[in-house]
């Protein structure tokens, strides 16, 4: 397993265990410790962060987006997206969507 696959596996495991806990679950710390570069495009009402890392074998991109609830009948929506792009193999993508801390659907898993 190379560095990109290790990062992909570590983030999948972390999101599946802690994703329901919201934005303070440590996903950003894990991504940075894995050596990923962070870009924060959050504004006053949402959280919009992306992380990237690449080498000769490919790249990994991870994003987290939180859209807060603006009324009592609206759910807080969180989306995690993780993409592993390989130069010599099939790429992988996983997407998790949470509404008010509950998994909205089983994580989508597809070849990118």
C-alpha positions as CSV (number, residue, x, y, z in Angstrom):
1,X,0.0,0.0,0.0
2,X,1.5,3.4,-1.0
3,X,1.1,6.7,0.7
4,X,-2.0,7.7,-1.3
5,X,-3.8,4.5,-0.5
6,X,-2.9,4.8,3.2
7,X,-4.3,8.3,3.3
8,X,-7.5,7.1,1.5
9,X,-8.0,4.2,3.9
10,X,-7.3,6.3,7.0
11,X,-9.8,9.0,5.9
12,X,-12.4,6.4,5.0
13,X,-12.0,4.7,8.4
14,X,-12.1,8.1,10.3
15,X,-15.3,9.3,8.4
16,X,-17.1,6.1,8.9
17,X,-16.4,6.1,12.7
18,X,-16.6,9.8,13.4
19,X,-18.4,11.5,10.5
20,X,-21.7,11.8,12.4
21,X,-20.1,13.9,15.1
22,X,-20.0,17.0,12.9
23,X,-17.2,19.4,12.0
24,X,-15.2,19.0,15.2
25,X,-14.6,15.3,14.6
26,X,-10.9,15.8,13.7
27,X,-11.1,15.1,9.9
28,X,-9.0,18.2,9.3
29,X,-6.3,17.1,11.8
30,X,-6.1,13.6,10.2
31,X,-5.8,15.1,6.7
32,X,-3.0,17.5,7.7
33,X,-1.1,14.8,9.6
34,X,-1.3,12.6,6.5
35,X,0.5,15.4,4.6
36,X,-2.4,16.9,2.7
37,X,-2.5,20.6,1.8
38,X,-5.6,22.5,3.1
39,X,-7.7,25.2,1.5
40,X,-10.4,26.8,3.5
41,X,-13.2,28.6,1.6
42,X,-15.6,28.9,4.5
43,X,-17.6,32.0,5.0
44,X,-19.6,33.2,8.0
45,X,-22.4,30.6,7.6
46,X,-20.8,27.5,6.1
47,X,-17.7,25.3,6.3
48,X,-16.1,24.6,3.0
49,X,-12.7,22.9,3.3
50,X,-10.6,20.9,0.8
51,X,-7.4,19.0,1.1
52,X,-5.0,17.6,-1.6
53,X,-1.9,15.5,-1.9
54,X,-0.2,14.1,-5.0
55,X,2.8,12.2,-6.0
56,X,4.0,10.4,-9.2
57,X,1.4,7.6,-8.7
58,X,-1.6,10.0,-8.6
59,X,-3.4,12.2,-6.2
60,X,-6.0,12.3,-3.4
61,X,-8.6,15.0,-2.9
62,X,-10.8,15.3,0.2
63,X,-13.5,17.9,0.8
64,X,-15.9,18.7,3.7
65,X,-18.9,21.0,3.3
66,X,-21.4,21.9,6.0
67,X,-24.5,23.9,5.2
68,X,-26.1,25.0,8.5
69,X,-29.8,25.0,9.1
70,X,-31.4,28.5,8.8
71,X,-34.8,27.4,10.2
72,X,-36.1,24.7,12.6
73,X,-37.6,22.7,9.7
74,X,-34.3,22.6,7.8
75,X,-31.6,20.0,8.5
76,X,-27.9,20.7,9.0
77,X,-26.3,19.1,5.9
78,X,-22.7,17.8,5.8
79,X,-21.0,16.2,2.9
80,X,-17.6,14.4,2.8
81,X,-16.1,13.6,-0.6
82,X,-12.9,11.6,-1.1
83,X,-11.3,10.9,-4.5
84,X,-8.2,8.8,-5.1
85,X,-7.0,9.3,-8.7
86,X,-4.3,6.8,-9.9
87,X,-2.1,7.2,-13.0
88,X,-2.0,3.5,-13.7
89,X,-5.2,2.1,-12.1
90,X,-8.9,2.7,-11.6
91,X,-9.6,5.7,-9.5
92,X,-12.0,5.6,-6.5
93,X,-14.5,8.0,-5.1
94,X,-16.5,7.9,-1.8
95,X,-19.2,10.3,-0.8
96,X,-21.0,10.5,2.6
97,X,-24.0,12.8,3.3
98,X,-25.3,13.5,6.8
99,X,-28.4,15.3,7.8
100,X,-28.5,16.5,11.4
101,X,-25.7,14.0,12.2
102,X,-27.5,11.0,10.7
103,X,-26.2,9.2,7.6
104,X,-28.6,10.1,4.8
105,X,-27.5,7.2,2.7
106,X,-24.9,4.5,2.6
107,X,-21.7,6.0,1.3
108,X,-21.6,6.1,-2.4
109,X,-18.7,4.2,-3.8
110,X,-17.8,4.4,-7.4
111,X,-14.9,4.3,-9.8
112,X,-14.0,7.9,-10.6
